Amino acid sequence: MATRPIKIAIVGDDSNLKKTLKRSSKQLEGFGKSVAKIGITSAAAFGATAVAIGTKADTAFREFAGEGLASFLEGGGTFEYERRLTW
C-alpha cells in the first residue's frame, strides 16, 4: 500500500475570524494591564506594611535597650538566668 501526502485547501471568508481574534487580543491586553496595576498596588501596600512593621520593631527595641534596660538594671536585674540558658 503506497502512502502519499494529501493536501487539503480550505476556502472561505475569514473576516469574522480576524475580527474575533483582534477583539480577543485587545481584551487580553487590557486584562494584562489590569493585572499589572494590581501587582504594582500590592507591592506598594506590602512595602508600606513592611516599613510600618520595621518602624514598630525599631521603636520597641530602642525603648527596651534605652529606658527598659536601664530601669531593669537599676532595679537590681541581672542576666545570670539568661547566661545559664545559653551556656
Distance bins in CASP14 RR format, pairs under 12 A and 6 or more apart:
PFRMAT RR
TARGET T0000
AUTHOR 0000-0000-0000
RMODE 2
METHOD distances of the structure
MODEL  1
10 17 0 0 0 0 0 1 0 0 0 0 0
13 19 0 0 0 0 0 1 0 0 0 0 0
14 20 0 0 0 0 0 1 0 0 0 0 0
14 21 0 0 0 0 1 0 0 0 0 0 0
14 22 0 0 0 0 0 1 0 0 0 0 0
15 21 0 0 0 0 0 1 0 0 0 0 0
15 22 0 0 0 0 0 1 0 0 0 0 0
16 22 0 0 0 0 0 1 0 0 0 0 0
16 23 0 0 0 0 0 1 0 0 0 0 0
17 23 0 0 0 0 0 1 0 0 0 0 0
17 24 0 0 0 0 0 1 0 0 0 0 0
18 24 0 0 0 0 0 1 0 0 0 0 0
18 25 0 0 0 0 0 1 0 0 0 0 0
19 25 0 0 0 0 0 1 0 0 0 0 0
19 26 0 0 0 0 0 1 0 0 0 0 0
20 26 0 0 0 0 0 1 0 0 0 0 0
20 27 0 0 0 0 0 1 0 0 0 0 0
21 27 0 0 0 0 0 1 0 0 0 0 0
21 28 0 0 0 0 0 1 0 0 0 0 0
22 28 0 0 0 0 0 1 0 0 0 0 0
22 29 0 0 0 0 0 1 0 0 0 0 0
23 29 0 0 0 0 0 1 0 0 0 0 0
23 30 0 0 0 0 0 1 0 0 0 0 0
24 30 0 0 0 0 0 1 0 0 0 0 0
24 31 0 0 0 0 0 1 0 0 0 0 0
25 31 0 0 0 0 0 1 0 0 0 0 0
25 32 0 0 0 0 0 1 0 0 0 0 0
26 32 0 0 0 0 0 1 0 0 0 0 0
26 33 0 0 0 0 0 1 0 0 0 0 0
27 33 0 0 0 0 0 1 0 0 0 0 0
27 34 0 0 0 0 0 1 0 0 0 0 0
28 34 0 0 0 0 0 1 0 0 0 0 0
28 35 0 0 0 0 0 1 0 0 0 0 0
29 35 0 0 0 0 0 1 0 0 0 0 0
29 36 0 0 0 0 0 1 0 0 0 0 0
30 36 0 0 0 0 1 0 0 0 0 0 0
30 37 0 0 0 0 0 1 0 0 0 0 0
31 37 0 0 0 0 0 1 0 0 0 0 0
31 38 0 0 0 0 0 1 0 0 0 0 0
32 38 0 0 0 0 1 0 0 0 0 0 0
32 39 0 0 0 0 0 1 0 0 0 0 0
33 39 0 0 0 0 0 1 0 0 0 0 0
33 40 0 0 0 0 0 1 0 0 0 0 0
34 40 0 0 0 0 0 1 0 0 0 0 0
34 41 0 0 0 0 0 1 0 0 0 0 0
35 41 0 0 0 0 0 1 0 0 0 0 0
35 42 0 0 0 0 0 1 0 0 0 0 0
36 42 0 0 0 0 0 1 0 0 0 0 0
36 43 0 0 0 0 0 1 0 0 0 0 0
37 43 0 0 0 0 0 1 0 0 0 0 0
37 44 0 0 0 0 0 1 0 0 0 0 0
38 44 0 0 0 0 0 1 0 0 0 0 0
38 45 0 0 0 0 0 1 0 0 0 0 0
39 45 0 0 0 0 1 0 0 0 0 0 0
39 46 0 0 0 0 1 0 0 0 0 0 0
40 46 0 0 0 0 0 1 0 0 0 0 0
40 47 0 0 0 0 0 1 0 0 0 0 0
41 47 0 0 0 0 0 1 0 0 0 0 0
41 48 0 0 0 0 0 1 0 0 0 0 0
42 48 0 0 0 0 0 1 0 0 0 0 0
42 49 0 0 0 0 0 1 0 0 0 0 0
43 49 0 0 0 0 0 1 0 0 0 0 0
43 50 0 0 0 0 0 1 0 0 0 0 0
44 50 0 0 0 0 0 1 0 0 0 0 0
44 51 0 0 0 0 0 1 0 0 0 0 0
45 51 0 0 0 0 0 1 0 0 0 0 0
45 52 0 0 0 0 0 1 0 0 0 0 0
46 52 0 0 0 0 0 1 0 0 0 0 0
46 53 0 0 0 0 0 1 0 0 0 0 0
47 53 0 0 0 0 1 0 0 0 0 0 0
47 54 0 0 0 0 0 1 0 0 0 0 0
47 55 0 0 0 0 0 1 0 0 0 0 0
48 54 0 0 0 0 0 1 0 0 0 0 0
48 55 0 0 0 0 0 1 0 0 0 0 0
49 55 0 0 0 0 0 1 0 0 0 0 0
49 56 0 0 0 0 0 1 0 0 0 0 0
50 56 0 0 0 0 0 1 0 0 0 0 0
50 57 0 0 0 0 0 1 0 0 0 0 0
51 57 0 0 0 0 0 1 0 0 0 0 0
51 58 0 0 0 0 0 1 0 0 0 0 0
52 58 0 0 0 0 0 1 0 0 0 0 0
52 59 0 0 0 0 0 1 0 0 0 0 0
53 59 0 0 0 0 0 1 0 0 0 0 0
53 60 0 0 0 0 0 1 0 0 0 0 0
54 60 0 0 0 0 1 0 0 0 0 0 0
54 61 0 0 0 0 1 0 0 0 0 0 0
54 62 0 0 0 0 0 1 0 0 0 0 0
55 61 0 0 0 0 0 1 0 0 0 0 0
55 62 0 0 0 0 0 1 0 0 0 0 0
56 62 0 0 0 0 0 1 0 0 0 0 0
56 63 0 0 0 0 0 1 0 0 0 0 0
57 63 0 0 0 0 0 1 0 0 0 0 0
57 64 0 0 0 0 0 1 0 0 0 0 0
58 64 0 0 0 0 0 1 0 0 0 0 0
58 65 0 0 0 0 0 1 0 0 0 0 0
59 65 0 0 0 0 0 1 0 0 0 0 0
59 66 0 0 0 0 0 1 0 0 0 0 0
59 67 0 0 0 0 0 1 0 0 0 0 0
60 66 0 0 0 0 0 1 0 0 0 0 0
60 67 0 0 0 0 0 1 0 0 0 0 0
60 68 0 0 0 0 0 1 0 0 0 0 0
61 67 0 0 0 0 0 1 0 0 0 0 0
61 68 0 0 0 0 0 1 0 0 0 0 0
61 69 0 0 0 0 0 1 0 0 0 0 0
62 68 0 0 0 0 1 0 0 0 0 0 0
62 69 0 0 0 0 0 1 0 0 0 0 0
63 69 0 0 0 0 1 0 0 0 0 0 0
63 70 0 0 0 0 0 1 0 0 0 0 0
63 71 0 0 0 0 0 1 0 0 0 0 0
63 72 0 0 0 0 0 1 0 0 0 0 0
64 70 0 0 0 0 0 1 0 0 0 0 0
64 71 0 0 0 0 0 1 0 0 0 0 0
64 72 0 0 0 0 1 0 0 0 0 0 0
65 71 0 0 0 0 0 1 0 0 0 0 0
65 72 0 0 0 0 0 1 0 0 0 0 0
65 73 0 0 0 0 0 1 0 0 0 0 0
66 72 0 0 0 0 1 0 0 0 0 0 0
66 73 0 0 0 0 0 1 0 0 0 0 0
66 74 0 0 0 0 0 1 0 0 0 0 0
67 73 0 0 0 0 0 1 0 0 0 0 0
67 74 0 0 0 0 0 1 0 0 0 0 0
68 74 0 0 0 0 1 0 0 0 0 0 0
68 75 0 0 0 0 0 1 0 0 0 0 0
68 77 0 0 0 0 0 1 0 0 0 0 0
69 75 0 0 0 0 0 1 0 0 0 0 0
69 76 0 0 0 0 0 1 0 0 0 0 0
69 77 0 0 0 0 1 0 0 0 0 0 0
69 79 0 0 0 0 0 1 0 0 0 0 0
70 76 0 0 0 0 0 1 0 0 0 0 0
70 77 0 0 0 0 0 1 0 0 0 0 0
71 77 0 0 0 0 1 0 0 0 0 0 0
72 78 0 0 0 0 1 0 0 0 0 0 0
72 79 0 0 0 0 1 0 0 0 0 0 0
72 82 0 0 0 0 0 1 0 0 0 0 0
73 79 0 0 0 0 1 0 0 0 0 0 0
78 84 0 0 0 0 0 1 0 0 0 0 0
79 85 0 0 0 0 1 0 0 0 0 0 0
79 86 0 0 0 0 1 0 0 0 0 0 0
79 87 0 0 0 0 0 1 0 0 0 0 0
80 86 0 0 0 0 0 1 0 0 0 0 0
80 87 0 0 0 0 0 1 0 0 0 0 0
81 87 0 0 0 0 0 1 0 0 0 0 0
END
